[in-house]
């Protein structure tokens, strides 16, 4: 199947933010391949411009095979948006090594594996764009968030380093930095929080799509607060 529509690879697309990014991208005329583990809502599952691939994002072979299947299906891949990630509160002294391993795997390793697998397609095309979903916590650590902050900080440094490595190939790398995202899961986890300062998933999705549509090599490697993008 050949297409002139841009093809977006979306990891973590089965989650609350991911499904909003998917819906906004489809509305803007993208074809979207979702890679990860989960199920879509019925409203999105039947869209012919949406391709679903089940994969463990820390498994190089599964991710490589999945990306090859996307290219075989649509004959192009134009962008990667890495929404996959996780969050957990834990005081440092109480945090177990297993928590640190989980945070590193979901917030850093999944991004590494997916970016490594998609870069050859961008290099062959002579352009591409990667957007990682970071967090404002990457800029300043907070009590009870040591593992999360450390891994989001690692993702930010990865983004900056990768941007320098691939800019000569006309490939952009960005990281957006939201604060708390207004999702049902976050509201359930923090029922007494003031949600007025939380960020809408739609606003985040809109900001991501702006980055994909502006191929400005001068801005590659930036860490971009969402509020600054949509102001």
C-alpha positions in Angstrom: 0.0 0.0 0.0 1.6 3.3 -1.1 0.7 6.6 0.5 1.5 10.3 0.2 0.4 10.9 3.8 3.0 11.3 6.4 3.4 8.2 8.6 3.9 8.7 12.4 5.2 5.9 14.6 3.7 6.4 18.1 4.9 4.4 21.1 2.8 4.2 24.2 -0.2 5.0 22.0 -2.6 2.8 24.0 -2.4 5.0 27.1 -4.5 8.1 27.9 -2.1 10.7 26.4 -1.2 8.3 23.5 -4.7 7.9 22.4 -5.2 11.7 22.3 -2.0 12.1 20.3 -3.3 9.5 17.9 -6.7 11.1 17.5 -5.2 14.6 16.9 -2.6 13.2 14.4 -5.4 11.3 12.5 -7.4 14.5 12.4 -4.5 16.4 10.9 -4.1 13.8 8.1 -1.4 11.5 9.4 -1.3 7.8 9.1 -0.3 6.5 12.6 1.3 3.2 13.6 0.9 2.5 17.3 3.5 0.3 18.9 3.3 -1.0 22.5 1.0 -3.2 24.5 -2.7 -2.5 25.0 -6.0 -1.9 23.2 -7.5 1.0 21.4 -11.0 2.4 22.0 -13.6 1.2 19.4 -13.7 4.7 17.9 -10.1 4.6 16.9 -9.6 0.9 16.3 -11.5 0.8 13.0 -9.7 3.7 11.3 -7.9 2.5 8.2 -5.1 5.1 8.8 -4.3 3.5 12.1 -2.0 0.4 12.3 -1.6 -1.4 15.6 1.5 -3.4 16.5 1.9 -5.2 19.8 5.5 -5.1 21.0 7.6 -5.0 24.2 9.3 -1.7 23.6 12.5 -2.9 25.5 12.8 -5.8 23.1 15.0 -4.8 20.2 13.9 -7.7 17.9 10.2 -7.0 18.4 10.6 -3.3 17.8 12.8 -3.8 14.8 10.3 -6.3 13.3 7.4 -4.0 14.0 9.0 -1.0 12.3 9.9 -3.1 9.3 6.2 -4.1 9.1 5.1 -0.5 9.2 7.5 0.3 6.3 6.3 -2.7 4.3 2.7 -1.6 4.9 3.0 2.2 4.1 6.4 2.4 2.4 7.5 5.3 4.6 8.1 6.4 8.2 8.3 10.2 8.7 8.3 10.7 12.5 8.6 9.0 15.9 6.7 10.2 18.9 7.7 8.4 22.1 4.9 8.7 24.6 5.8 5.4 26.4 6.8 5.9 30.0 5.7 5.5 33.6 5.6 7.3 36.9 5.9 6.3 40.6 6.2 8.1 43.9 8.7 6.7 46.3 11.0 8.2 48.9 14.6 7.4 48.1 15.3 5.4 51.2 12.2 3.3 50.6 12.7 2.8 46.8 13.6 -0.7 45.7 16.1 -1.4 43.0 13.3 -3.0 41.0 11.5 0.4 40.9 14.6 2.0 39.5 14.9 -0.7 36.9 11.3 -0.3 35.9 11.6 3.5 35.6 14.8 3.2 33.5 13.3 0.6 31.2 10.0 2.5 30.6 11.4 6.1 30.5 14.8 5.6 28.9 15.4 2.2 27.4 12.1 2.1 25.4 13.1 5.4 23.8 16.6 4.2 23.1 15.4 1.0 21.5 12.7 2.6 19.3 14.9 5.5 18.2 17.8 3.2 17.2 15.4 1.0 15.2 13.7 3.9 13.3 16.8 6.0 12.5 17.9 3.9 9.5 14.6 4.7 7.8 15.0 8.4 8.4 18.6 8.3 7.2 17.5 6.6 4.0 14.8 9.2 3.4 17.1 12.1 4.2 14.9 13.6 6.9 12.8 12.7 10.0 11.7 13.9 13.4 11.7 12.4 16.8 9.8 13.8 19.8 10.3 12.4 23.2 7.9 13.0 26.1 9.9 14.2 29.0 8.8 16.1 32.1 9.5 19.3 33.9 10.8 17.1 36.6 13.9 16.7 34.4 14.9 20.3 35.3 14.5 20.1 39.1 14.2 17.1 41.4 11.5 16.8 43.9 11.1 14.8 47.1 9.5 11.4 46.5 10.4 11.4 42.8 14.1 10.5 42.7 13.7 7.5 40.3 11.3 9.4 38.0 13.4 12.6 38.0 16.6 10.7 37.3 15.2 8.8 34.4 13.5 11.8 32.8 16.7 13.8 33.2 18.5 10.9 31.5 16.0 11.1 28.6 16.6 14.8 28.3 20.4 14.3 28.0 19.8 11.5 25.5 17.7 13.9 23.4 20.3 16.6 23.4 23.1 14.1 22.5 21.1 12.4 19.8 20.1 15.7 18.2 23.8 16.6 17.8 24.6 13.2 16.3 21.9 13.2 13.7 21.4 16.8 12.7 23.8 16.4 9.7 21.4 13.8 8.4 18.5 16.4 8.5 16.9 14.6 11.4 15.3 16.6 14.3 15.1 15.5 17.9 12.9 17.3 20.4 11.8 16.6 24.0 8.7 18.3 25.3 8.4 18.9 29.1 4.8 18.8 30.5 4.0 19.1 34.1 1.2 16.9 35.6 -1.1 15.7 32.8 -4.8 15.7 33.4 -5.7 12.1 32.9 -8.2 9.9 34.8 -5.4 7.9 36.3 -3.7 11.0 37.7 -7.0 12.3 39.1 -7.6 8.9 40.8 -4.0 8.9 42.2 -4.2 12.5 43.5 -7.9 13.1 44.4 -7.1 16.1 46.6 -4.7 17.9 44.1 -5.4 21.3 42.6 -6.0 20.3 38.9 -6.2 23.8 37.6 -2.4 23.8 36.9 -2.5 20.4 35.2 -2.1 20.2 31.5 -4.6 19.0 29.0 -3.6 16.0 26.9 -5.1 17.8 23.8 -2.8 20.8 24.3 0.2 18.5 24.6 -0.8 16.6 21.5 -1.3 19.9 19.6 2.2 21.0 20.6 3.7 17.7 19.4 2.1 18.1 16.1 3.4 21.6 15.7 6.9 20.3 16.2 6.4 17.6 13.6 5.2 20.2 11.1 8.0 22.7 11.5 11.3 21.2 10.2 13.6 23.9 11.7 17.1 22.4 12.2 18.2 25.4 14.2 15.9 24.3 17.1 16.9 20.7 17.2 17.9 19.3 20.7 15.7 21.8 22.6 13.9 20.9 25.8 10.6 22.6 25.4 8.1 23.3 28.1 4.6 22.7 26.7 3.3 26.0 28.1 6.0 27.8 26.0 5.0 26.0 22.9 1.3 26.8 23.0 1.4 30.3 24.4 
